[in-house]
Amino acid sequence: VNKINEVDFNNLDERRHFGEFYEQLLNDLQSAGNAGEYYTPRAVTAFMVDRIDPKPGETLFDPACGTGGFLTCAIRHMEKNYIRTPKQREAMQSALRAVEKKQLPHMLCVTNMLLHEIEDPSFVRHDNTLARPLISWRKEERVDIVVTNPPFGGREEDGIENNFPTFRTKETADLFLALIVRLLKTDGRAAVVLPDGTLFGEGVKTRLKEHLMEECNLHTIVRLPNSVFKPYASIGTNLLFFEKGAPTKDIWFYEHRVPNGQKAYSMTKPIRLEHFQGCIDWWGGKERKGREETPQAWRVTAQEVKARGFNLDIKNPHTVADDHGDPETLLANLARAEAETAAYRDQLKAILAEALAR
């Protein structure tokens, strides 16, 4: 606390350095299990923002903003690449939008914005984005960009599903996906973190994925290993990138792998932005031109997805599955091994009995 009191918050450099410290504090909170569900690893947010490439004046919305990780990454991205004048900075600030349902992360996010030189963080609303009927979102409220990570495994309270009559469910991630499709302007773009369950789920999830692919070009799915969100969650997650205005024709999948020599990401060895460099190099140029299939990347047509019942849980076809052999042969080998073990046991018993009889 004494060190914090020494910080001159009127000094932009000191405030920026303290903002970096604050981001590290949020990371430590995640590792300790406090507020972790509101925190997305900064390497993930930075990669998603870098691929979306927001520009000053483009409306950017995070409807489940947590502690503000996507917002701070977007601010830094625009400061580094585009902002050169006070007018451009003003255009950036006036185009930010965010909502957070829970009080603790809302407070942390507002503080985060102040530390990142956002003088008026009132755009971060304390509310439930899903509490409003889907149809009530007007055309003039639509945005250019959505970047978000809806809560994993979240379920909404009774009545919220009535706001989504076509996609009636209590699963938070599904409702947010339906909302994002509606909120995007024509040519708007989105990057969303979703669990494996959304990819292979049926029922409402099937209708939702069909709707997404009809309304948007779901051009890329980056498949992450289970360990990326540890210790908060240990489930498979995916980064979905899509643009509104044209239906999906092809989906590119990219399998992100843990670095060589490392079994999994962990608290001591977390995912870092440089771990995404292979995907960045593969991504392609304007409109993702020049992409090629690699041992980690493959393409699937919309027709193939439709034939699969819109199951997007498509494994890497370049990975050779372990061949465990014919089941009958395995059972025979097991029986033979058990018989040999029994014979050795009988021999050992005989030897021990003979030794004890002497």
N, C-alpha and C positions, 0 to 999 in steps of 0.2 A: 504494500500500500504506500509506503514511504517513497519508493521508486516511482510509482504512478504519480504521486504528488509533485515530483520533480519535473514531469513532462510538461513542456510548454505547448499547449494545444493550439496556440495561435501561430506556432511555427510549423509550416507545412511539412518540412522534412521530419521533424520530431513526431508529428502526428502520423505521417506515413509509416515510420518505423514502428510506432506503437500499434498501428493497424496490422502490421505483419506479426507482431507479438500476439495480438488478439486472435488472429487466424490460427496461430500455433496453439493458443489456449483452447480454442474450440476443437482442434484436433485432439488435444490431450483429454478433453471432456469426452470425446467419442471413445477413445481408448479405455477410459475409466468406466464407461457405461453410462455416463451422465449426458443426456441430450444427444446421445449417439444417433438416435433415430432421425434426428433433424439435420444430420451432417453427412454430406457426400464427400468422399475423398477428393482433395483439391486437384489431384492429377486427373481425375475423371471429369470434373467440372471444367478444368482448363482445356482439356482435349475437346470436349463437346462444344465449348464456346469458340475455340479456334476453328473448328470445322464449320460452324454456323456463320462465323465472321460478321458479327453485328457492327453497324456503322452509326455514327451520331445522327439522331433524328429518326431512326427506325424505332418503332414502338416495340419494346422487349418486355415480356410478361413471364413471371414465374408464379403460377397459381398455388403452389405449395412450397413457399420459399425457404422454410426452415430458418437457419441462421444466416442466410443470404449468400451462400457460396457461389451460386451462379451469377448473382448480381455483381459481386466483387470481381469475379473473373471477367465478366463483360466490361465492367468499368476499366479494369487494367488493360484489357485487349484494345479498347478504343483509345485509351490514353497513349498506348504504345504505338498504335498503327495509324490513327486518324486525327486525334485532337491536337490542333496546333494554335487555336485561337479561343478566347473566352466565349465567343459566340457558338463555336462547335461544342464546347463543354456544356454550355447552357442547353443546347439542343439535345445532348445526350441525357442530361439530368431530367429534362421535361418529358422524355419519352420512356422512362422506366416505370414499370408497373409490377406490383407484388402483393400477395396475400398470404397470411399465415394464420392458421386456425388456433394454435395453442399459444398461451401467454408467454411462457419462457422463451421459446425460440423467436417469437415476435420481438420481444425486448432485446434479445441478443442480435437480431438482424438490424433493428433500428440503430443500436450502438455501432454495429459494423459499418453501416452506411455513413454515420457521422465521422468515423475514423478514416473513411475513404473519401473524405472531402465532399460528401453530399450534404449540403447545408440544410436542405429541407427534406427529411426522409418520410414525410407524411404520406408519400405514395405507397408505403408499406402498410397495408391495411390489416387490422386484426379481425379476421372474419373467416367463415367457411365458404370457399368459392363454390362448393357443390350445393349449398343451401338455396341457391337461386335456380328456378326452372330453366332448363336448357334453352327452351324456345324464347325466353325473355332477353337473351343476349342479342342486342341490336347490331346492325351492320356497322354503324359508326363506332362501335366498341371493339371491333376486331383489330388484331395486332399483326405486326410484321413477323415477329419472332416469339416462339415459346421455347424456353429451356427449363426443364424441371425434372425432379425425381420424386414422384408421388410415394407416400409411405408404403413400405413393403407390408403386405398382409393386412393392411388397414381395412376396417369395416365401418361403414357409416351407421349412424343411429337410425331408428325407425322413421320412415317418412321421407328421407332424403331420396330414396330410389324413385319416388313418385315424380321427382323433377326430371327424370329421364325415362319417359314412358316406352320408348323404343328399345332401350337398353336397361331394363329394370333389374338392378342388382345392388347389393350393399357393399360390394368390393370397391374400395377406394380407387385403386389404380385403374380399373376398368372405367369408372365414371369420369376420372380425369382425362383419359384418352378420348372419350366421346366429347368432352368439353373442349379439348384442344383442337380437334378437327373443326368444330363449329367456330372457335375463336379466331382461327387464322384467316387473314385476308387471302384473296386470290394471289398466288405467287408467294404467300407467306411460307416460312420454313420453321421446322421444329426439330429439337433433339430431346428425347425422353428416355429416362431409365425405367425399364420394366423387367419384372421377374420372368423366369422361364414359364411359369404357370400361365401367363397371358399368351405366350406363343403357342402352347399346345392345348390350352383350355377349349372346351366345347360350350354349346348352348349360347348364352349371351356373348361370350368371348368370340365365338365363331361369327356371329352377326356383326360384332364390333370390328373385327379384322376385315371382314368383307366390305363394310362401310368405309373403313380407313383406306383400303386399296382402291375403292371406287372414286373417292373424293380427293385422294392425295397420291403422289408418287412416292411410295415407300421405297426409296432407292438403296438404303444401306442398313444392315443390322450388324453391329459389332457384338460378338458373343464374348462375354467376360468369364474368367474362371470363378469358381464358387468363393474363393478366398478374398476377393477384392474388398468386400464390405465387412470383413471380420474386424472386431468381434461382435458387431451389432447383428449381422446376418451372415449366414453361410449357405446361401442359396445361389443358384445360377442366375446371373443378371445379364441384361442386354441393353445396348444403346441403339435406339431406333431413330433414324434420320429420315424425315419426309418433307415434301413440299406440296402445298395445296394448289389445285387448279387443273390437274390432269391425272387420269387413272394410272395405276401402277402397271408397267409392262414387264419389268425385270427387277429382281431384288438381288443385290450383291450382299453376300455374307462374308464377314472377316472374323476369323478365330484368333482372339488375343491369347497369347500363351505366356505363362510365367517364365521369367528369364532362365536361361540355362544355368544349372547348378543350384537352383532354388526350387524346392518342392511346392511351395505355396507362398502367397503374400501373407504377411503377419503384422503384428504391432511393431515389431522391431525391423521388419523388412517390408514396408508398405509399397503399394504401387506408386510409381513416379511418372512424371510426364514423359521422360525419355523412354519409358517402356512402351509408349505409343508411337515411337518414331517409325517403326516398321509399317504401321497402318497409315501414318501420315505420308510416308514415301509412296505407298501403294495407291493412295486415295485418287490420284489423277488431277488433271488441270481443271480448266473452266468446264463447268457442267460435268465434272468427273470423267473427262475424256482420257483415254489411254489406259483404262483399267484392264488388267489381265488376270486370268486365273493363276493362282500360285498354290503351294502346299497349304497356305492358310486362308485363301480366298476362293470363293466359287459363286456362280451365278445361277439363279433359279427363275424361270419364267412365271408370270402371273397365272398362266394356264396350269402349270404344274402345281402351284399352290392351291388353286381352285380344286383340282383333281384330288388333292390331299384333304379336302374339307377345310381349307384355310388353316391347316396346322403349319405353323411357321417354325416349329422346333426341328429344323433340318440340320442334321449332323454333317460334319466335314466329309465329303466323299473321297477326299485325298488321304484320309487317315485310315490305315489298314487296321481293322478290328482284330483284337487278339483271337487267334484260332485255338479254342480250348479242346478241339477234337470231337470225334463222334461220341455221343452219350453212351452207347452200348459198349464201345471200347473202353471208355473211362470207367464204367461200372465193373467191367471184367478185370481191368487193371487194379481197381480198388479191392475186389474180392481176392485176387491173387496176393496182393500186399497184406491183407488181413490174415490170409492163410499162412503166409510166411512168418508173420509176426507171432501167430499162435504156435507154430512149430518151434520157433526160437524160444518162446516162453516155456514150452513143455521141456525143451532140452535144458534150460536154465534150472527149472524145478528139479529135474532128475539129478543134475550135477550137485545142487545144494543138498538134496536128500542124501546122496551118497556121501557127501562131505560130513554131514551131521551124524551119519551112522557110524563113522569111524571112531 
